[in-house]
């Protein structure tokens, strides 16, 4: 008895002392966070003092008479009032400290010895005070309402009716505070959380009517009132707190929390913000020893969150180790059970499937779950998820809607993962499995069976097989006339126009698109698809270029049916500039195949353009390309033999490299040059073919023969040929420098009378570095050539009249040249058709046409100087 009375006085004095400390700290300039933490500790001590005392009935029993009982009762009430006053003082100063009430609810549930009913009375009174206080505030900020609401919602279903009554009263006051907190927002704008067809919006204060009585034991009303009233961040706190209660040791508390949680999310899940964090917590709890009932509740939460936030849920479910464990599979099934968002779920998965597995993530600070910590394995997880989601009956409509996107995304993932398997440990081939599931869920079971019969599925894991595997899938789909063809073709076209995320994506797209077009259209393809192939010819990825060129080449039989055939041919010519030699070779082969079928009118309009493209390849570093370009040039001349009005310009534009590459170190190039020069000689009526035979071949004699023929019939091209030859004097290849020294020497000897002084000076500057060439033969030949230049310059006169007469004389009296360098000449020249010794045909009279050509040659000096200077700057491409 004495001990009880003493405990009351100890509690009284302790509470007064604690209250004094709290008030003193409340008036100080202590850091707010530190102040709150210190005051919370003091309040907790005061709570234990105030609510650990015996009940009022027991206190009255120790009184000896009525006066003693009255005094003890007053002391008892004073103790509780001091505690309540302390809380009121704290809350009146800062509404943030309503957080202490949440802590009180936790403390009172920890020990049944505490007077829970009396504690609830105080909580209710403090909330009542706070609700009256906020009505006069212009701005209300109470961040703890969500957490406190979760605690009160559980107490509203307490077994003790008195506690239930006080808890519902406290909830009523809490919601009143929340209404005032929402008032300013409701005046200015409607919430962004509105959902079509839903009445769950942020209301104005007058829109909500709730009474303490209806909140007692009515979980549905509690969920509705809380969900409708609390702001999203507060409702998220409410949901989070209830979620934590699911694993509480007390099964009654866990069951109550589960019920309220499901009811709240059923209508207000769209207001929850920390979806990813909630999903992560559920995964961890499911991985533990969760009871069957708890698992069912948590999976239902996943379903409800997926209904309103499918993207957040899906992305979080992807962020776990691959392959997915049984727990994750259960969560996938729960997410897939919500059919209303099936299209959004598949859209999100398609977004993830755009990624390339195994690539390094940029986000270094973000936590990752993968076994390969710095790599992106979400696409692999997405492929495995599709194996679970696609067979779900409610997804059938969505699968049909996104069939083309899923098909191509999985084809790309097959390629990525087949390469990834070479770098990492062997994993289940989920992309392949998902593709098979897609086919079977789309009514294409026969396609799956046919591909299995072709052993396609087993070989897809081999990286080298993948391109052929893509072809097989497209071919088999076409063979079975799959009904999704129109949508698939439209999507492939859209994908091709927009461009791929990665170069390798384009290869898969082209293979698939080409095979579909081959099976459903006759050549030539419709114009909109031809444009794609034309653009792909010059793609940055060589594989794409070659695939496009290969398909274009197959259209040769119908080339004349194509409307914009010129633009297609020009695109192929542009491919000659590719840095990849295999692309250039493929472009050469494709062009030649098309030209063989092209009508001559279109052919002649592009003849000069095509010839110029061949010129640049005749000096290519790759011997195969050189020989092919030279040979194709000859075939072009043969094709255009009837168009004599343009043929001379085309021939002489490529004559210099044809002559110089006769000395090429590769036999195939030499053979191609001889083949083309024979065609040139035939078209120009030159007697050169005999010298190109192996038994009579001599480079210098060929040059001499060609120069003699130039002297007789085509003097007007001499200056241009000299300019073209100057560019080869600086070549890194010895045979080109040697040949160019010989050729330019003969051209200068032949056309010296056509040159001007400034042009000779340019030629002297060009030959000067060659005089010191590392090759002794070239040095010797350069001296001979330099001497020719000097003699030509010496014969020049400053008088234009004299110069014109000298040119006229050289045209009237023409003398064929004889060997100047003696480079690899045959021992016996008597049988040579060169006509080394003079005959009566060595002198020829000038014709009217030749005379006009000479007059044309007397053109402006500055123009010719520019031509020669440009030639000096030309550097042949090194091998």
NORDA-V751803 format. One record per run of one state. SS is the DSSP state (helix for helix, strand for strand, loop for the rest). FROM is the first residue (numbers start at 1). TO is the last residue. If there is no record, write none. Layout:
SS & FROM & TO
SS & FROM & TO
This chain:
loop & 1 & 1
helix & 2 & 26
loop & 27 & 31
helix & 32 & 51
loop & 52 & 55
helix & 56 & 61
loop & 62 & 65
helix & 66 & 93
loop & 94 & 94
helix & 95 & 110
loop & 111 & 115
helix & 116 & 134
loop & 135 & 144
helix & 145 & 155
loop & 156 & 160
helix & 161 & 188
loop & 189 & 204
helix & 205 & 207
loop & 208 & 211
helix & 212 & 215
loop & 216 & 218
helix & 219 & 229
loop & 230 & 231
helix & 232 & 245
loop & 246 & 250
helix & 251 & 271
loop & 272 & 274
helix & 275 & 287
loop & 288 & 291
helix & 292 & 308
loop & 309 & 309
helix & 310 & 318
loop & 319 & 325
helix & 326 & 336
loop & 337 & 338
helix & 339 & 353
loop & 354 & 359
strand & 360 & 360
loop & 361 & 374
strand & 375 & 375
loop & 376 & 377
helix & 378 & 389
loop & 390 & 392
helix & 393 & 401
loop & 402 & 402
helix & 403 & 423
loop & 424 & 429
helix & 430 & 441
loop & 442 & 444
helix & 445 & 453
loop & 454 & 455
helix & 456 & 459
loop & 460 & 462
helix & 463 & 479
loop & 480 & 484
helix & 485 & 498
loop & 499 & 502
helix & 503 & 520
loop & 521 & 526
helix & 527 & 536
loop & 537 & 541
helix & 542 & 553
loop & 554 & 555
helix & 556 & 561
loop & 562 & 564
helix & 565 & 577
loop & 578 & 580
helix & 581 & 595
loop & 596 & 599
helix & 600 & 617
loop & 618 & 622
helix & 623 & 639
loop & 640 & 643
helix & 644 & 653
loop & 654 & 654
helix & 655 & 663
loop & 664 & 666
helix & 667 & 684
loop & 685 & 688
helix & 689 & 692
loop & 693 & 698
helix & 699 & 713
loop & 714 & 714
helix & 715 & 726
loop & 727 & 733
helix & 734 & 754
loop & 755 & 756
helix & 757 & 772
loop & 773 & 775
helix & 776 & 795
loop & 796 & 799
helix & 800 & 812
loop & 813 & 839
helix & 840 & 842
loop & 843 & 847
helix & 848 & 857
loop & 858 & 860
helix & 861 & 873
loop & 874 & 879
